[in-house]
Amino acid sequence: METETTINVLLKRIDKLEAMLKVISRQRKKYMNIKEVGDLLGVTRSRMYKLTMEHNLPFYRPTGRTLLFDREQIYGWIQQFLVPPRKTAEEIKAEADAWMGRHSLRDY
């Protein structure tokens, strides 16, 4: 009985290790397929095809059919969509004061 429990614990650990190895091996690959990029971006397969059809996403088509994506280019593409942090109330007031100093209300 105790042996079965030990074996089950070991099998669960092996499953976890195999899952971790799959993640690590995916992270080391230079190129990703459409499913991997879709999972990374959180979009559907059809959305991925639309992004590539519109040439909004960098990709390679080495065989004329298969789509491959360079991992570094995808991360670079993602980084171009950085949303800047919101301005503080003090920053907004300073900009408004500066604008008011440059413009007269009579101009409007």
Rosetta constraint file for C-alpha pairs under 8 A:
AtomPair CA 1 CA 5 HARMONIC 6.52 0.50
AtomPair CA 2 CA 6 HARMONIC 6.25 0.50
AtomPair CA 3 CA 7 HARMONIC 6.13 0.50
AtomPair CA 4 CA 8 HARMONIC 6.14 0.50
AtomPair CA 5 CA 9 HARMONIC 6.21 0.50
AtomPair CA 6 CA 10 HARMONIC 6.18 0.50
AtomPair CA 7 CA 11 HARMONIC 6.08 0.50
AtomPair CA 8 CA 12 HARMONIC 6.21 0.50
AtomPair CA 9 CA 13 HARMONIC 6.30 0.50
AtomPair CA 10 CA 14 HARMONIC 6.17 0.50
AtomPair CA 11 CA 15 HARMONIC 6.22 0.50
AtomPair CA 12 CA 16 HARMONIC 6.31 0.50
AtomPair CA 13 CA 17 HARMONIC 6.18 0.50
AtomPair CA 14 CA 18 HARMONIC 6.11 0.50
AtomPair CA 15 CA 19 HARMONIC 6.25 0.50
AtomPair CA 16 CA 20 HARMONIC 6.23 0.50
AtomPair CA 17 CA 21 HARMONIC 6.14 0.50
AtomPair CA 18 CA 22 HARMONIC 6.29 0.50
AtomPair CA 19 CA 23 HARMONIC 6.47 0.50
AtomPair CA 20 CA 24 HARMONIC 6.24 0.50
AtomPair CA 21 CA 25 HARMONIC 6.02 0.50
AtomPair CA 22 CA 26 HARMONIC 6.17 0.50
AtomPair CA 23 CA 27 HARMONIC 6.28 0.50
AtomPair CA 24 CA 28 HARMONIC 6.41 0.50
AtomPair CA 25 CA 29 HARMONIC 6.53 0.50
AtomPair CA 26 CA 32 HARMONIC 7.96 0.50
AtomPair CA 29 CA 71 HARMONIC 7.75 0.50
AtomPair CA 30 CA 70 HARMONIC 5.94 0.50
AtomPair CA 30 CA 71 HARMONIC 5.69 0.50
AtomPair CA 30 CA 72 HARMONIC 7.76 0.50
AtomPair CA 31 CA 68 HARMONIC 6.00 0.50
AtomPair CA 31 CA 69 HARMONIC 5.26 0.50
AtomPair CA 31 CA 70 HARMONIC 4.60 0.50
AtomPair CA 31 CA 71 HARMONIC 5.62 0.50
AtomPair CA 32 CA 36 HARMONIC 5.87 0.50
AtomPair CA 32 CA 37 HARMONIC 6.43 0.50
AtomPair CA 32 CA 68 HARMONIC 5.74 0.50
AtomPair CA 32 CA 69 HARMONIC 5.11 0.50
AtomPair CA 32 CA 70 HARMONIC 6.44 0.50
AtomPair CA 32 CA 71 HARMONIC 6.40 0.50
AtomPair CA 33 CA 37 HARMONIC 6.42 0.50
AtomPair CA 33 CA 67 HARMONIC 6.41 0.50
AtomPair CA 33 CA 68 HARMONIC 5.14 0.50
AtomPair CA 33 CA 69 HARMONIC 6.29 0.50
AtomPair CA 34 CA 38 HARMONIC 5.99 0.50
AtomPair CA 34 CA 45 HARMONIC 7.18 0.50
AtomPair CA 34 CA 48 HARMONIC 6.93 0.50
AtomPair CA 34 CA 67 HARMONIC 6.51 0.50
AtomPair CA 34 CA 68 HARMONIC 6.86 0.50
AtomPair CA 34 CA 69 HARMONIC 7.45 0.50
AtomPair CA 35 CA 39 HARMONIC 6.06 0.50
AtomPair CA 35 CA 45 HARMONIC 6.72 0.50
AtomPair CA 36 CA 40 HARMONIC 6.16 0.50
AtomPair CA 37 CA 41 HARMONIC 6.11 0.50
AtomPair CA 37 CA 69 HARMONIC 7.52 0.50
AtomPair CA 37 CA 74 HARMONIC 8.00 0.50
AtomPair CA 38 CA 42 HARMONIC 5.66 0.50
AtomPair CA 38 CA 43 HARMONIC 5.03 0.50
AtomPair CA 38 CA 44 HARMONIC 6.08 0.50
AtomPair CA 38 CA 45 HARMONIC 6.31 0.50
AtomPair CA 38 CA 48 HARMONIC 6.24 0.50
AtomPair CA 39 CA 43 HARMONIC 6.55 0.50
AtomPair CA 39 CA 44 HARMONIC 7.93 0.50
AtomPair CA 43 CA 47 HARMONIC 6.14 0.50
AtomPair CA 43 CA 48 HARMONIC 6.84 0.50
AtomPair CA 44 CA 48 HARMONIC 6.35 0.50
AtomPair CA 45 CA 49 HARMONIC 6.37 0.50
AtomPair CA 46 CA 50 HARMONIC 6.24 0.50
AtomPair CA 47 CA 51 HARMONIC 6.18 0.50
AtomPair CA 48 CA 52 HARMONIC 6.31 0.50
AtomPair CA 49 CA 53 HARMONIC 5.93 0.50
AtomPair CA 50 CA 54 HARMONIC 6.12 0.50
AtomPair CA 51 CA 55 HARMONIC 6.14 0.50
AtomPair CA 51 CA 56 HARMONIC 5.18 0.50
AtomPair CA 51 CA 57 HARMONIC 5.77 0.50
AtomPair CA 52 CA 56 HARMONIC 6.01 0.50
AtomPair CA 52 CA 57 HARMONIC 5.53 0.50
AtomPair CA 52 CA 58 HARMONIC 7.43 0.50
AtomPair CA 52 CA 59 HARMONIC 7.15 0.50
AtomPair CA 57 CA 74 HARMONIC 7.59 0.50
AtomPair CA 57 CA 77 HARMONIC 7.28 0.50
AtomPair CA 58 CA 69 HARMONIC 6.78 0.50
AtomPair CA 58 CA 70 HARMONIC 7.84 0.50
AtomPair CA 58 CA 73 HARMONIC 6.81 0.50
AtomPair CA 58 CA 74 HARMONIC 6.98 0.50
AtomPair CA 58 CA 77 HARMONIC 7.75 0.50
AtomPair CA 59 CA 67 HARMONIC 6.57 0.50
AtomPair CA 59 CA 68 HARMONIC 5.71 0.50
AtomPair CA 59 CA 69 HARMONIC 4.74 0.50
AtomPair CA 59 CA 70 HARMONIC 6.98 0.50
AtomPair CA 60 CA 67 HARMONIC 5.73 0.50
AtomPair CA 60 CA 68 HARMONIC 5.05 0.50
AtomPair CA 60 CA 69 HARMONIC 6.17 0.50
AtomPair CA 60 CA 70 HARMONIC 8.00 0.50
AtomPair CA 61 CA 65 HARMONIC 6.18 0.50
AtomPair CA 61 CA 66 HARMONIC 5.60 0.50
AtomPair CA 61 CA 67 HARMONIC 4.86 0.50
AtomPair CA 61 CA 68 HARMONIC 6.27 0.50
AtomPair CA 62 CA 66 HARMONIC 6.74 0.50
AtomPair CA 62 CA 67 HARMONIC 7.41 0.50
AtomPair CA 62 CA 68 HARMONIC 7.75 0.50
AtomPair CA 69 CA 73 HARMONIC 7.51 0.50
AtomPair CA 69 CA 74 HARMONIC 6.91 0.50
AtomPair CA 70 CA 74 HARMONIC 6.25 0.50
AtomPair CA 71 CA 75 HARMONIC 6.34 0.50
AtomPair CA 72 CA 76 HARMONIC 6.13 0.50
AtomPair CA 73 CA 77 HARMONIC 6.01 0.50
AtomPair CA 74 CA 78 HARMONIC 6.19 0.50
AtomPair CA 75 CA 79 HARMONIC 6.26 0.50
AtomPair CA 76 CA 80 HARMONIC 6.62 0.50
AtomPair CA 77 CA 81 HARMONIC 7.54 0.50
AtomPair CA 78 CA 82 HARMONIC 7.74 0.50
AtomPair CA 87 CA 91 HARMONIC 5.95 0.50
AtomPair CA 87 CA 92 HARMONIC 6.48 0.50
AtomPair CA 88 CA 92 HARMONIC 6.38 0.50
AtomPair CA 89 CA 93 HARMONIC 6.13 0.50
AtomPair CA 90 CA 94 HARMONIC 6.10 0.50
AtomPair CA 91 CA 95 HARMONIC 6.22 0.50
AtomPair CA 92 CA 96 HARMONIC 6.15 0.50
AtomPair CA 93 CA 97 HARMONIC 6.05 0.50
AtomPair CA 94 CA 98 HARMONIC 6.11 0.50
AtomPair CA 95 CA 99 HARMONIC 6.09 0.50
AtomPair CA 96 CA 100 HARMONIC 6.06 0.50
AtomPair CA 97 CA 101 HARMONIC 6.10 0.50
AtomPair CA 98 CA 102 HARMONIC 6.45 0.50
AtomPair CA 99 CA 103 HARMONIC 6.21 0.50
AtomPair CA 100 CA 104 HARMONIC 6.78 0.50
AtomPair CA 103 CA 107 HARMONIC 7.19 0.50
AtomPair CA 104 CA 108 HARMONIC 7.71 0.50
